[in-house]
Amino acid sequence: MKTVLLVDDSQSVRTLLRMALEREGYAVLDADDGEAAIDVLDGRTLSVIVSDISMPRMDGMAFMRYLRLHPRYKFTPVLVLSTDTRPEMRQAARDAGANAFLTKPCTPSQLVDAVARLGV
């Protein structure tokens, strides 16, 4: 089974995304910010990570930079899900390690399609 890690400080967003992904057969883990997400990284294989940018404690940029230095997760695809659509924010996300960018709010089908485009 393919596993997705959702990282977002909004419980309602995580719940909506979880339901959409589980309906498509994905196993879903979640965390409310980058620090909590690091605690989830226990060596298990992740198919994709979906992360917000603006979160407390550790934001999405810092989390992605951490991932790209971690031998186990440096090649795990990251889909950024954010309300900030400025070109400089998208570039900063790519520089931090994002593979794709999706604008909030998005529909469940848009999320599933974006995850599938990452090859998972």
VEXDRENDO-942875 format. One record per residue: x, y, z of N, C-alpha, C in turn; residue in three letters. Coordinates in steps of 0.2 Angstrom, whole numbers, padded with zeros to 4 digits, always signed. Each point is the difference from the previous one (the first is absolute). Example, Ala and Ser with C-alpha at 12.3 -4.5 7.8 and 13.67 -1.06 7.14 Angstrom:
+0066-0028+0039-0004+0006+0000+0004+0006+0000ALA/-0002+0005-0004+0004+0006+0001-0004+0005+0003SER/
END
This chain:
+0004-0006+0000-0004+0006+0000+0004+0006+0000MET/-0001+0005-0004+0003+0006+0000-0002+0005+0006LYS/+0005+0003+0003-0001+0004+0005+0002+0007-0001THR/-0005+0005+0002+0001+0007+0000+0000+0003+0007VAL/+0005+0005+0000+0000+0004+0007-0003+0007-0002LEU/-0005+0001+0004-0003+0007-0001+0003+0004+0006LEU/+0002+0006-0002+0003+0005+0005-0003+0007-0001VAL/-0005+0001+0005-0004+0006+0000-0002+0002+0007ASP/+0000+0006+0002-0002+0002+0006-0008+0000+0001ASP/-0003+0000-0005-0008+0000+0000-0002-0007+0000SER/-0003-0002+0006-0003-0007+0001-0006-0001-0005GLN/-0004+0005-0002-0005-0001-0005+0003-0001-0007SER/+0005+0003-0002+0003-0001-0006+0003-0008+0000VAL/+0004-0002+0005+0002-0006+0000-0005-0006+0000ARG/-0006+0002+0003-0005-0005+0000-0003-0001-0007THR/-0001+0006-0003-0003+0000-0007+0005-0004-0005LEU/+0006+0002+0001+0005-0003-0005+0001-0008+0002LEU/+0000-0002+0006+0000-0007+0002-0005-0004-0003ARG/-0006+0003+0000-0006-0004-0002+0001-0001-0008MET/+0002+0006-0003+0001-0001-0008+0005-0005-0001ALA/+0005+0000+0003+0006-0005-0001-0002-0007+0002LEU/-0003-0001+0005-0002-0007+0003-0005-0003-0005GLU/-0004+0004-0003-0005-0002-0005+0003-0003-0006ARG/+0006+0003-0001+0004-0003-0006+0005-0005+0002GLU/-0001-0003+0006+0004-0005+0002+0007+0001+0003GLY/+0002+0007+0001+0006+0001+0004-0001+0000+0007TYR/+0006-0002+0003+0000+0000+0008+0003+0007+0001ALA/-0003+0003+0005+0001+0007+0002+0003+0001+0007VAL/+0005+0004+0001+0003+0002+0006-0001+0007+0000LEU/+0000+0003+0006+0000+0008+0000+0003+0003+0006ASP/+0002+0006-0001+0003+0004+0005-0002+0007-0001ALA/+0000+0004+0006-0002+0007+0000+0005+0005-0001ASP/+0006-0002-0001+0005+0005-0002+0007-0004-0002ASP/+0005+0003-0002+0006-0003-0002+0003-0004+0006GLY/+0000+0002+0006+0003-0003+0006-0004-0007+0001GLU/-0006+0000+0000-0004-0006+0001+0001-0005-0006ALA/+0001+0003-0006+0001-0004-0006+0007-0004+0001ALA/+0005+0003+0003+0006-0003+0001-0001-0006+0005ILE/-0004+0001+0005-0001-0005+0004-0003-0006-0003ASP/-0004+0001-0006-0003-0006-0003+0005-0003-0004VAL/+0005+0003-0002+0005-0003-0005+0004-0005+0004LEU/-0002-0006+0000+0004-0005+0004+0003-0006-0004ASP/+0002+0002-0007+0003-0004-0004-0005-0004-0005GLY/-0007+0001+0002-0005-0003-0005+0001+0003-0007ARG/-0002-0004-0005+0000+0003-0007-0007+0004-0001THR/+0002+0006-0002-0006+0005-0002+0000+0001-0007LEU/-0006-0001-0003-0001+0001-0008+0001+0007-0001SER/-0003+0005+0004+0000+0007-0002-0002+0004+0007VAL/+0002+0006+0000-0001+0004+0006-0004+0006-0003ILE/-0006+0002+0003-0003+0006-0002+0000+0005+0006VAL/+0003+0005-0001+0002+0005+0005-0003+0007-0001SER/-0002+0003+0005-0002+0007+0000+0007+0004+0001ASP/+0000+0006-0001+0006+0004+0001-0001+0004+0007ILE/-0005+0004+0001-0001+0004+0006-0003-0005+0006SER/+0005-0001+0005-0002-0004+0005+0004+0002+0006MET/-0002-0001+0006+0003+0002+0006+0006-0005+0001PRO/+0005+0002+0005+0006-0004+0002+0004-0001-0006ARG/-0001-0004-0004+0004-0001-0006-0004+0000-0006MET/+0001+0005-0005-0004+0001-0006+0002-0005-0005ASP/-0004+0000-0006+0002-0005-0005+0006+0001-0003GLY/+0003+0006-0001+0006+0001-0003+0006-0003+0004MET/+0000+0001+0006+0005-0003+0005-0001-0008+0000ALA/-0006-0002+0000-0001-0007+0000+0003-0003-0007PHE/-0002+0003-0006+0003-0003-0006+0008+0000+0000MET/+0003+0005+0003+0007+0001+0000+0003-0006+0004ARG/-0004-0002+0006+0002-0005+0004+0000-0007-0004TYR/-0006-0001-0004-0001-0006-0004+0005-0001-0005LEU/+0002+0005-0003+0005+0000-0005+0007-0002+0002ARG/+0001+0001+0007+0007-0002+0003-0001-0007+0003LEU/-0006-0003+0000-0001-0006+0003+0001-0006-0005HIS/+0005-0005+0001+0001-0005-0005-0006-0004-0002PRO/-0004-0001+0005-0006-0004-0002-0005+0003-0004ARG/-0001+0007+0001-0005+0004-0003+0002+0005-0005TYR/+0006+0000-0001+0002+0006-0005-0003-0001-0007LYS/-0002-0005-0002-0003-0001-0006-0008-0001+0000PHE/-0003+0000+0006-0007+0000+0000-0003+0006-0003THR/-0005-0001-0004-0003+0006-0003-0004+0004+0005PRO/+0000+0006-0001-0003+0005+0005-0005+0004-0005VAL/-0006+0000+0002-0005+0004-0003-0002+0006+0005LEU/+0001+0006-0002-0001+0006+0005-0008+0002-0002VAL/-0003+0001+0006-0007+0002+0000-0001+0006+0003LEU/-0001+0006-0003+0001+0006+0003-0005+0005-0003SER/-0002+0005+0004-0004+0006-0002+0004+0005-0003THR/+0006+0000+0001+0005+0005-0003+0002-0002-0007ASP/-0002+0004-0004+0001-0002-0007+0005+0005-0004THR/+0004+0004+0004+0004+0005-0003+0006-0004-0003ARG/+0002+0002-0006+0006-0003-0004+0006-0001+0005PRO/+0002+0004+0004+0006+0000+0004-0001-0006+0005GLU/-0007-0001+0003-0001-0005+0005+0001-0007-0004MET/-0003+0000-0006+0001-0007-0003+0007-0001-0002ARG/+0004+0005-0002+0007-0001-0001+0004-0002+0007GLN/-0002+0003+0005+0003-0002+0007-0002-0007+0002ALA/-0006-0002-0002-0002-0007+0002+0004-0005-0005ALA/+0001+0002-0006+0004-0005-0004+0007+0000+0002ARG/+0003+0006+0002+0007+0000+0003+0001-0004+0006ASP/-0006+0000+0004+0000-0004+0006-0001-0008-0001ALA/-0002-0002-0006-0001-0007-0001-0007-0002-0003GLY/-0004+0005-0001-0007-0002-0002+0001-0003-0008ALA/-0004-0005-0001-0001-0003-0007-0006+0003-0004ASN/-0005+0002+0004-0006+0003-0003-0003+0004+0005ALA/-0005+0005-0003-0003+0005+0004-0008+0000-0002PHE/-0004+0000+0006-0007+0000-0001-0003+0005+0004LEU/-0005+0004-0003-0002+0006+0004-0006-0002+0004THR/+0000+0002+0006-0006-0001+0005-0005+0006-0002LYS/-0006-0001+0000-0004-0006+0001+0001-0005-0006PRO/+0000-0006+0001+0000-0004-0006-0006-0006+0001CYS/-0002-0003-0005-0005-0005+0001+0003-0006+0001THR/-0003-0005+0003+0003-0007+0001+0003-0003-0006PRO/-0004+0001-0005+0003-0003-0007+0006+0003-0002SER/+0001+0007+0001+0006+0003-0002+0006-0002+0004GLN/-0001-0002+0006+0005-0002+0004+0002-0007-0002LEU/-0005-0005-0001+0001-0006-0002+0004+0000-0007VAL/-0002+0004-0004+0003+0001-0007+0007+0002+0001ASP/+0002+0005+0004+0006+0002+0001+0005-0005+0003ALA/-0003-0004+0005+0004-0005+0003+0002-0006-0006VAL/-0005-0001-0004+0001-0005-0005+0005+0002-0005ALA/+0000+0007-0002+0005+0002-0004+0007+0000+0002ARG/+0001-0001+0007+0007-0001+0003+0002-0007-0001LEU/-0004-0004-0003+0002-0007-0001-0002-0005+0005GLY/-0004+0002+0005-0002-0004+0005-0008-0002+0000VAL/
END
